[in-house]
């Protein structure tokens, strides 16, 4: 499904007298289709399509979506980073980004870059084309940036990317990765050990809804040749299917309301603005949670931060909304398989001379000791280069009288 096909379908809908179209899960298809829909007076109800520019009602007046604006999810990621920075400080607010060049992931990466400052510094931003085999240049840039927190905005090939990043020593303990909803929402082909402890952002999906039991039963009995991964022996329905279900339900409710207004009996074409007015005033308790729309057609979103474990998959750690902010639900189990928030303030070890103890010492963390500058005062810990440099730096003369070869 490409933008060109999306535009062609929009024209075809118009020729057939339709003024409401649903589906549109992919942002780049939705953007071009929504432009055409404006010209042809067709309202679109999209199941996902999170691109932030689709929130511009002037450019896309007849576009409504079940998936929330990605801009909200970038703020959720930012608040997650700042939350863990407040616990363990240092190292969390220097962030590197790598993204496949794609409407969805590029939009997320660039939107995060725009909202990150002033609290967060994006120290490097790398991009590559989908399917690129050699990522050594991009991964070396990440490694050389000194960042310990990364946004891996990878579309459709996270598992391969994670293995490559692991070869460069960028996965596991001492690093934290955030991935987009597209990675969270599609099951891995196999449990990924190198992905242990990564964090993902997604829309918040409640465990139960009025339709959960019915939908799960229908999914389990569906024909897997028609519905990928469904049927007996398949997997539980991915969350992407929840929004598709809710899209159909919202459309059905809207059609019923328009019918009760007497607009379908007349045979006249229903204006796109009428569909807008009806759909955007619907509230619905769906599989993907409670649905309510902003005036511009964006869903009022609630988002979750999740962590991944190869044994159990994704687990919700926190919930974020514009109204309530960042609310922790469960402690993250990190790459080291503990709930200890990673200390990302990783520094080079320090050798130093203790004037008072008259001996060389070593700080492997590089941050437990504060080095003093000799200035004729009674200093204690000084850089090891001051030891035996033929200048007296310690008041007790220990830097020149102990363990010097001459």
N, C-alpha and C positions, 0 to 999 in steps of 0.2 A: 504494500500500500504506500504510494508515493504522493507528494504534493500535487503532481500533475493529474493523477487518478482522482484525488480528492476534489480538485477543481472541476474535472470532467463530470464527476458524480453530482456535484452541486448544480451544474448546468442541466444535467439530466433530470434531477429532482424538479427543477423549475419547469422544464418542458412538460413534465407529467402533472404539473399543477400542485406539487407538494410545497409546503412552506415551513415544515418542521423536519429536521434531520437529527438523528442521534447516533452515538458511537464515538468516533474521533478520539482514540486514546493517545495518539502520538502528536506531540506539539508541533513539529514542523509541517505535518499534514494539516493540522487544525488552523495554523496561522494563515496559510494560503487559502484554505477552504473558507475560513471566516471572512476573508477579504472578498471573495467571490459571493459569499452569502449576503454580505451587505449590499452588493450591487443588485442581486436577484431577490432581495427581500425574503430571505430564508433564515429562520431561527435555528441555531445549533445547540444541542445539549450534549456535551462531551463527557465521557466517563472518567477521563484523567486529564491529559494535556496540561501540565503544570507550568509551562513557560510563563515567566513573569510579565512579558509584554502583552499577553492576552488579557491582562487586567485593565488595559487601557480601553475604556468604554467608548471613547471618541473614535478610535480606530476599529474596534470590534463591537459595535453596539448590540449585535444580536447573538452574542456568544455567552453561554452559561455552562458551568462545569461542576461536576461532582467532585473531582479532585481539586484540592486547594492550591492556591498560588504558591509556587516554589519559594517566593520571597519570604513567606512565613517560615518555611522549613529551614532556610538559611539562618534566620534569627534564632530558631530553636537550637541549631548546631552551635551558633555563637554563644548562646546562654549556657549550653552544656560545657563548652570549653571554659567559660568564665567561672562556672560553678566549681569545676575540678581545680582550676587555678586558685580559687579561694581556699581550697583545702590543702593543696600541696605547693602552691606558688611556683614561680620560676620554671621556665621551659615550656609552659603551656600556651603562652600567647605569641610565640613565634611559629607561624603556620605555613606549611608548604602545600601547594595545590597541584594536582596532575589530573588532566581531563582528556577524554576522547573528544574529538571535534564533532559535536553533535548538538542539535538544538536543545535537547534536554539537559545534558551534562554540562555543556558550555554555559548555558544560561545559569545553571546552579552555581558553577564556579565563579562566574563574573558577578553574579548578584551577591554571593558571599564576600567577594573582594570589595564590593561597594559598601557593604554594611559593617565590615570587620573593624575599621578604624573608629575611634582612636585606641580602643582597648587591646585590639589584636593587630599584629603586624604580619601581613602576608609577605614572606621573605623570598618566595620563588613561585612561579606559575608556569607549569609545563603543559603542553598539549601534544597530542599525536592522533593520527588518523586511525580509524577502526581497522583492526587486522594487521597493524604494523608489527613486524616480527622483532626487529632489533630496537629495544628501548634503552640501550645502554647510555646514550647521551642524556636522556630525560631523567633516568634513575640516578645517574652520577650527579646531576644538578640537584636533585633532592638531597642526596647524601651530603654533598658539599655545602648545602645551605645551612646546615646545623640545626634545622628544624627537627622536632621530635613528634609533632602533631601534623598529620597530613589529611587532606581531603582527597580521597581517591574517587573522583567523579568518572567512573569507568562504566561505559555502556556495553552490556552484553558479554563481557569477557573478564569479569573480575577474577575468576579462579586462575586463569592463565596469568593475568597480571600479578596476582598475589604470589605465585610461584617465582616469577621473575624478580619481584621486589625482595623476596626472601633471599634469593641468590646474591643480592647486593647488600644483605644485612639490614634491611629496612623494615622487617616484620618482627613480631615477637616482643619480648621484654625490652623496655626502654623506648618503645614507639607506640603511638596511638593513631589509629586510622578511623576516619568517618567515611561511610559510603552512602550513596543515594538510594531513594526508594526503589529504583529499578533493580538494585542488587538485593535489597531486603525482600522484595515482593516475589522474586522468581527463585524457586528452590535450586540449590547447588546440585550439580550432577552427582557429587559424592561428598561426604563429610570432609571439610577442609581444615586440617590441623594448623596450617600456617595462618589461617584467618581467626584462630582462637583469640577472643577478646576484642575484635574489631567492633566499632559502634556504627549503627545505621540510623537513619531518620526515615520515618514513614508517617502517613496519616495514622491516627489512632483508631484502631479497630477494637470494639468491645468484644469480650468473649462470647456474649450471648446477645440476641436480639429477638424480636417477635418472629423472625423468619429463619433463624439459625438451624433449628431442627429440620424443618421442611427442606431447606436448601441443601443441607448436608446429605440428607437421605436421597434427594434427587441427583446430587452429584455422584454419590456412590453407585447409583443404578444407571448412570448415563453410559452411552456407547463411547468407549475411548477412541474409536476410529473417527468420531465426529468431534469429541471434546477431549483434547489432549490432557493426559494425566488423570482423567476421570475414570469412573467405574470401579468395580471390585478389584482390589489389589493395587489401586492407584494411591495417590497421596491425598490428604485433606485439601479442600479447595483453596488455591492461593488467594491472597487478599485482593489481587487484581480482579478476580471474578466477583468480589463483593460489590465493587463500584459499578461493574457492568450490570449486575442485578438491580442495583439501586437506580441506575440510569433508566432502565426499562420501566421501573415502578414510577419514577417521577414523570416520565413521559405519559404513562397510562393515566395517572391522576390528572395531568394537564389536559389530556384528550377528553377525559370524562367531564372536566369542568367546562371546557370549550363547547363540548356537545350540549351540556345543560344550559349553556348560554344561547343555544339555538343557532350557533354559527356553522355547524357541520351539515345541518339539514338543508340549508339554503343552496349548497353546492358552490357557493362563492369561495374564493381563495381567502384563507384566514391570514391577516397581516402578521409579519414577523413580530411586530411590537406587541400584538395581542398575546402571542405565545410567551414573549418575554414577561409581560405583566403577570400572566397566570403562573408560569413556572417559578418566577423569583419570589412569589408570595406563598409557595408551598413549603410546609415543614413536614418532615417525614422521619420516622425512627427506623432506619434501614440496617442492612447488614454491615455497612461501613460506619455506623454510628448515626447520631442525630444530624439530620441535614437541614440547614437553613442557609439562605443566600444573602449576600450583600446586595446593595442596589445595582452594582455593576455586573452581577451575575456570578461573582466568585463565591464559593462556599465559605462559610465561616468555619475556619479549620481548627481542629485539635490534632496535635502531632505527638508522636512518641519517639523517644530515643531508645534503641534496643541494642543489646549486645549479643554476640554470636559465640556459641560453643558447639564444637563438632558433634558432641553427644546428644544435644537437645535442640539445636537450631537457635532461633532468635527468641530472646526473652525481653520483655519491656522493662526498662530501667527507670524511665521518667516520662512524664506527660507535659506537654507545653501548649499553652494557648495565649493569644494576645491579651486576654482578660486576666488569666490567673498566673501567667508566667511559667517558670520551670519548677515542676513538682516531682521530687524523687519518689519512686514506687519501690524499687528494689536496688540493692547494691550491685554494681557491675562486677562480674567475674572476668578479670583482665587476662592478658596473655600469659601471665605467670600462674594462672589458675587460682588466684586468691582474690579477695575483695579489697586488698590494699591499693589505694589510689597510687598510680605510678609516680615516682619522683623523677621528673623529666629535666630537672636542673642538673644536668650531667656535665661535669667539668673535668679538665685535665688534672691528674694528681700533682701534688706539690711536695717537693723536698725543701726543707727549711732548717735553719739553725736556731736552737733555743739558747738564748744568752743565759737565762737563769739556770737551766738544767745542764748547760755546757755540753750539748750533744746535738748531733744531726737527727732530725725527725722526718716523718713521712705521713702525709695526709692523702690517702687514696681517693677520697671523695672530692678533694680540691675545694671544699667549702666549710670544713669544720674549723679551720684555723684562719685567723685574720692576721696577715703579715703587716709588720710595722716598718716604717722607714726610719733608718738611723738619723737622728737629728740632735745628737748630744744629750738626749734624755735617756732614762733608764728603760729602754725598750727590751722586749723579750724575743718574740718570734720574728725572724728576719729571713729574707730570701737566701737560699743556699749559696748564691753567687757572692754574698758578702763574706762567706767563710773563707779564711785564708787568702784574702785578696790584698794583703799587705797594708790595709787600712783598719784602724781600730773603730769598730762599730758598736761593740757592747761595752758598757761601763766597767764590767768586770774583766774585760780584755779576753774573754773566752773564745771569741771568734778568731783570734790570732794566736792563742796559746794552747789550744786543744786540737789534737788530731790533724795538725798541719805537718807536712813532710819536712819543712825546713823553718 
